[in-house]
Amino acid sequence: MFHSQKIFIVIIMLGLFACVPVSQEAQQELNQADVHYKLAMAHLQGDNPTLALKELLVAVEQDPKNSSIQVALAQTYQRKKAYPQAEKHYLKALELSDNDPRYQNNLASLYLDLGEWDKAIHYFDQASMNLLFVNAHVAVAGKGYAYFKKMDYPTALNYLNESIILAPRFASAYFLKSEVYQAMGDSDQEKISLQRAIEIAPQFTRARYQLAVLLLEDNLVDEAVEQLKTIIEYSPTSELGHKAKGLLKSLPDS
């Protein structure tokens, strides 16, 4: 009787320990981690990944089990091209979040940067099959792009078309289709895909520039000039804006 009573008391004590609230000191650390995390997000939005990294390294030390901090750290490392560190923290974020499809999609994008096409396909596939992932079309398009890089063009087009079925106004899928058609040497379909991307997203300057190049190849100079001028209007100081200015100057009577 005494032995069973002792076991019962131990069980109660374990239960009490499990219910002990977070100490005030621990809660302060979590709050400070959140402050550093928010500062890091502001730095990322301001295109300063170095300052963001400094804040996130403090935040992750204070709150290592926070998947949002882990994935932000991974994204920051990815932007700084520190790929092994980025992979480590993406995998940790997945572990802590029970395989959040957003993080699977992010990890897949890292594998695109690394040229590891099969790993990218695997994680894009995992993300796209999750019924709760609101951006499944992005993952499907990513899978299409990975197959494009593997030079499996028919499969790439199949997935890009599937992405468009899921989200008919997803301009990036049309642009990726144009890249596949370019690799296949089908300039007519490439042009159609670029035009559709621009219809959906008029400020898609990359699509406009590629369309201008195609129009010049077809000797449709006036139409190409219109595209180049639009790029300059939308984005005069960007890299594409400068390229558009250079191309425009090279044309006769421009």
Number of C-alpha atoms within 10 A of each C-alpha: 5 7 7 9 10 11 11 12 11 12 12 12 12 11 11 11 10 9 9 8 10 10 9 9 9 13 13 13 16 20 15 16 24 19 15 22 25 17 18 27 22 15 17 19 11 11 12 15 22 16 17 25 23 14 21 27 18 15 27 22 13 19 20 18 15 18 23 16 26 26 24 23 29 30 27 25 22 22 17 13 14 13 18 13 15 24 21 16 21 25 19 20 27 19 13 16 15 9 16 18 26 20 24 24 28 22 28 30 25 24 21 20 14 14 14 16 20 16 18 28 24 15 23 29 20 18 28 25 14 15 10 11 16 12 18 24 24 23 29 28 28 28 30 30 28 26 23 23 16 15 14 14 19 14 17 25 23 15 23 28 20 17 27 19 12 15 15 14 16 18 22 21 28 28 25 24 28 28 21 26 20 15 14 14 11 13 17 12 16 24 21 16 23 27 20 17 25 20 13 15 15 16 16 18 22 15 26 25 22 20 24 26 18 18 18 16 12 11 11 13 17 13 13 24 20 13 23 26 17 19 27 19 12 14 16 16 11 13 10 18 22 15 17 25 16 12 17 20 11 10 11 7 6 9
